[in-house]
Amino acid sequence: MFLHGIIPLVKQNTDLLPEILALNLQNTHDSEVILQSLAPQLKKNSRLPHVILKMADEIKNPYYCSRALLRLARYLPWQRVPLLGRSLELAHTISDPHQKCRVFEYLMPYIETQERSNILDISRKGTQTLIQAFQNRYCWRDLLEETLSAAQTISDPDDKTRALARLSRYFQLEKQENILLEAIKTASLINNEYQRAETLSLLYPFLGSKPDLLTQYHRIAQNITDSWSKSKALRLRSPQLLQIHDQLQQATEGDIDLWTPVVLGTIVNDVLTHFENISSVDGLWLALANFPDTAKVEKLYEAGIEKGLTLTRIAATTLDQLLNIGNDEIVYKFLPLLQDPTPDAIPVIESWLEHWDEFIVNHAALLLSEKGRRLTPQTIQGLIKLVKSRVDRSRIRATLVLNGGITCVTRERLVFRASELGEEVMNALGQARNDYQQELPYVASTVGLAQHDIIHDDPNLIEQWAEIVKTNANNANAVEQNLKEIQELTPEGWKGFRRAFEVGNNRVRQAMMYSLCWLLHHWNKQNYTEDPSSWLKDLSIEGMEDIRALRIYKLVTKETDSGTEYTKSKITPCPVIKSVLIALQRKRDNQTINLIETAEKALEEYTISAATALAGEVGNIKNVLRDIADSNTFPLGTGGSLFRNASEKYAVIIDDEPEIFQLLVTWLATTLANSVCNEGYFHKLTVLLADVAVYAELSPATFINLARENNLEPLLAETVKKHDWIPGRVAAIKLIGYLDKITTNTVNALQEALLDNYNVERAAIETFTRMRRIEGNMLDQLFEQLDDDSAKVAYTSAQILSLLGRSERTKPEQRKLILKKLADAVRSPNSNRGLYEMIGTGQGSDSFLRLSYQGKLNQAFFQALLEVSGVL
């Protein structure tokens, strides 16, 4: 529809033609019709991207040429880097600052990825000089500053405000506030009041909890004279609803009055949120203790919904009093908001650890452990239980206690010491890892990251674990997980580790060999230097063949003045693709072979194992074990993808082998039918998922047919819930997003993914926003989930209902029912909850993991309601 609508504009401005033709390449509905309308001289074929590139090269206007090259880079993976370089060089010559700023913004993610990974491909003939010059001239920080300079010279105040707001998120602290202040002042210069209000409302989410900026914002919003526009800028819904009340009533003509209660409820909410003056939080706690009515509860809740509530002695005493008189529901409401307990409140919190209600006990554990990440026998179980909780704010905070803000392999300092945590805490972590790794992988992953933050300085504990595993005593499975997850040792811990390894049986040695691989990792900051090869050589290799890895990267070493530096070079195409190619080639010579079995056998060439290491030369044992660990860190530090940048991602595609995609999907379906998890460190399945996702992105229509033939949808749903590596779950979600229809079970899996790792959650939300058709009786389930304990799940359910309510396939009576249920949800007191998420990557101090408030659930319900009613 978009492409059809833009045809007249393209005919008026032919400089747009290459970009629109590039966009049409991913049109799976009527691409040939669009092509015939815009460029009838062209024929749809595999060379079409090259033809469009030639057209783009002939454009004189650098703005349109740069945009076209950027679009085409996706479809010409072998030319991707030089195309991005040319696009950037042209963008630098654009005279209009707004146009220059926009193109720079489109390019920044690519430049950022390339600079951080430092793997610009300069090996292809004819590109070295161009890319080297490109790399030398531009870096991420320089480009960001140049983009900001362009934004600050934009003449139109609306465009300038939006550009400054978008760019502010790339800066830190004081500079970010200065940019946002400039954006607010620029917005005040917009002449049209409706447009000024629209731009201000878009700017508001960037201001967060910055009181000075919010004061400036409200001053400018108050100066708007048009009442509708002023209400929009001030984020007051009730004046707007009052103006359109009659129109809303007509949307449900003949039915009961749905809208008057909604309007009244919105008025009350506006009054509570914007006009009530809360003089003292402690005063509200005291008032609540004297007479715990609903109004006082709501006032206090509003005071803490964004930033939380400090748990003072007065607050703790009030809540304790409410528990004693049986007002547990009020206490439940406040527990997720409570934080930063004062010293005089600690005794009260400690008494809650003995409470009969698990929800209260778990939050007491969170409050006692959050400051300083204190893991104790009294708090560890409560924290683990909260990690699988559906209460978003509590789940995120418990996860941060266990994981911390930085989780990358190369972090310089670990927080915990085994001797301080003690046996009970260590065994609780091992037990949780064992219990949840099959059913709730995100919980197991969270626990695993806590284990990776431990320095093992207690040799007696290591030897004790080994003895338990050796004798298969009670708790053997749990402590075996501890033996597998040792990633740093003190010299004394190392001695105990070696003694336990040497006297252990095969099961003990196999478990400890997993840890030994990680201990030898190139980026591990261990405290010992001994090479274990000499004493490993004489040990049995039985069972060590199970400790294997798929080699995805080759490690490249470089000697510098500061020592040896290590970088990874990706094997291209990846081993899975190479194995598929080998199978297809052999099939041409022998039609009777089994393609999947042949591919599996070919993949063995790229497999390394501990058994192979121990059977080899002594001098090479350490290197092979280290390579196993290195091969297993490739999914780490890359977000939700196996690929460190776009050029690496699209290098998976082999254009002249059309049968690859079909075999990849068949191989994937066969593997998933056996198990949706990898075999230990052997991440064939994760790589398969990622490779299929790349092919599906470029050929979604083909994937739909292949997925249907292989009954892939239910397998992908199970993968989203249980696959053991984050990039694999992300890839499965992306594949679900390409399907033309999905069932109730798959929607359930996607909604559960909202409680998963940040990257998994983002992938699920992106898939939901593209969803248009759901098979099965979904409405009742979605209505029920509007009241889910997870505000995030409730929010997503409202988004789906909004999409369904606006769909042409939805029957009128169903649309009315959706309107009614959304109206009920807006009125429900349970919708007055905060939406929270974890932000940051955890890869360093510049992007540490943290809790972020995203607004209120009832506002999201209200938005969905207006969308379905046709007002928006």
Secondary structure by P-SEA (a helix, b strand, c coil): cccccaaaaaaacccaaaaaaaaaccccccaaaaaaacccccccccaaaaaaaaaaaacccaaaaaaaaaaaccccccaaaaaaaaaaaaaaacccaaaaaaaaaaaaaaaaaaaaaccccccccccaaaaaaaaaaccaaaaaaaaaaaaaacccaaaaaaaaaaaccccccaaaaaaaaaaaaaaaacccaaaaaaaaaaacccccccaaaaaaaaaaaaacccaaaaaaaaccaaaaaaaaaaaaaaaacccccccaaaaaaaaaaaaaccccccccaaaaaaaaaacccaaaaaaaaaacccccccccaaaaaaaaaaaaacaaaaaaacccccccccccaaaaaaaacccccaaaaaaaaaaacccccccccccaaaaaaaaaccaaaaaaaaaaaaccccccccccccccccccccaaaaaaaaaaaaacccccaaaaaaaaaaaaacccccaaaaaaaaaaaaacccaaaaaaaaaaccccccaaaaaaaaaaaaaccaaaaaaaaaaaaaaacccccccccccaaaaaaaccccccccccccccbbbbbbbccccbbbbbbcccccaaaaaaaaaaaaaaacccccaaaaaaaaaccccccaaaaaaccccaaaaaaaaaaaaaacccccccccccccccccccccccccaaaaaaaaaaaaaaaaccccccccaaaaaaaaaaaaaaaacaaaaaaaaaaacaaaaaaaaacccccaaaaaaaaaaaaacccccaaaaaaaaaaccccaaaaaaaaaaaaaccccccccaaaaaaacccccaaaaaaaaaaaaaaaacccccaaaaaaaaaaaaaaaacccccbbbbbbbcccccccccbbbbbcccaaaaaaaaaaaaaccc
